[in-house]
């Protein structure tokens, strides 16, 4: 069995079998998630629909690290779909400064994303919301039946828990199938993607995994020392996730940052040098795309970056040649494109990790960062002070 172009035995020796398998399994995992969401649709609708009909409802999408970026990817689409106030707020911000993030008298749906559900901030965020708000409801999306957040949600009277299939509870250090799995589950829960769209997502991701693999392999071997991910709308959150994947799997040896195309000129562009790879996620939204294309052309005309590549729908528009086109995705929403684009970013980071001689399943040999965060103390909070 081969994963991402490498034999299983080689990956086991290199310490990358779990990460490679979890990246490669995503198209199949998404089908399983859609099946589960369909079977639970009745109970989910009974919980969500009355809340979403309340025009004063605030929706807060929360999680830590990659789980917070799930919310950042979803927030623009959810805001457009519901016309409600939707905020993506990391649990690390919420727990560290609850009075800056919670609004006591505003009816709130707190949507918590967590792979393991055992990070101290995950349960603390839920508890602080209960403590600090008079009308709060919880949608919990997690991959781990044994996690603290799952158990807490089961006991909560005003909560609904979505448990993803066990294979999405990644065993590798970096979140891969858990990231896209939770994003898909929430997108289906809020009707942000058509129910029949999952097969197309799987086909697009399979194309990236197969046809795009030689390109990703070539990039990983090209000797870049910095990588910049640029994205607008839903892709702003995806750019942050992609940068984190590169940082994690390279154990910090590759400097990786994320920015919006419009914001990049305002200072962050100074990071670009002759050892920089720039990756832009191009929107299907025609208005936003015009701004992105301007910057793409500008970066290539500058001639400073080592490589400037674009990921885009294969729609026949005039796009500079180097990059990945997703055939058949011309009519896709930007949220839909997040799925194959995420798979590319994961694959590139994984291949870079191998290229650096690291063990992708446990890239940080010193153990100063861990699969489930450690060393966090949770302190009492008095909302009345």
Secondary structure, DSSP 8 states (H G I E B T S, - for coil): -EETTEEHHHHHHHT-HHHHHHHHTHHHHHHHHHHHHHHTHHHHHHHHHHHHT-TT-EEEEE-STHHHHHHHHHHHHHHHHH-SEEEE--HHHHHH-HHHH--TTS-EEEEEEESSS-SHHHHHHHHHHHHH-SSEEEEEEES-TTSHHHHHHHH-TTEEEEE--GGGS--SSS-SHHHHHHHHHHHHHTT-S-TT-HHHHHHHHHHHHHTTHHHHHHHHTS--SEEEEE--THHHHHHHHHHHHHHHHTTT-SEEEEE-HHHHTTTGGGG--TTEEEEEE--S-HHHHHHHHHHHHHHHHHT-SSEEEEEEEES-----SSEEEEET-TT--HHHHHHHHHHHHHHHHHHHHHHTT--GGG--TT-SS-SS----------TT-
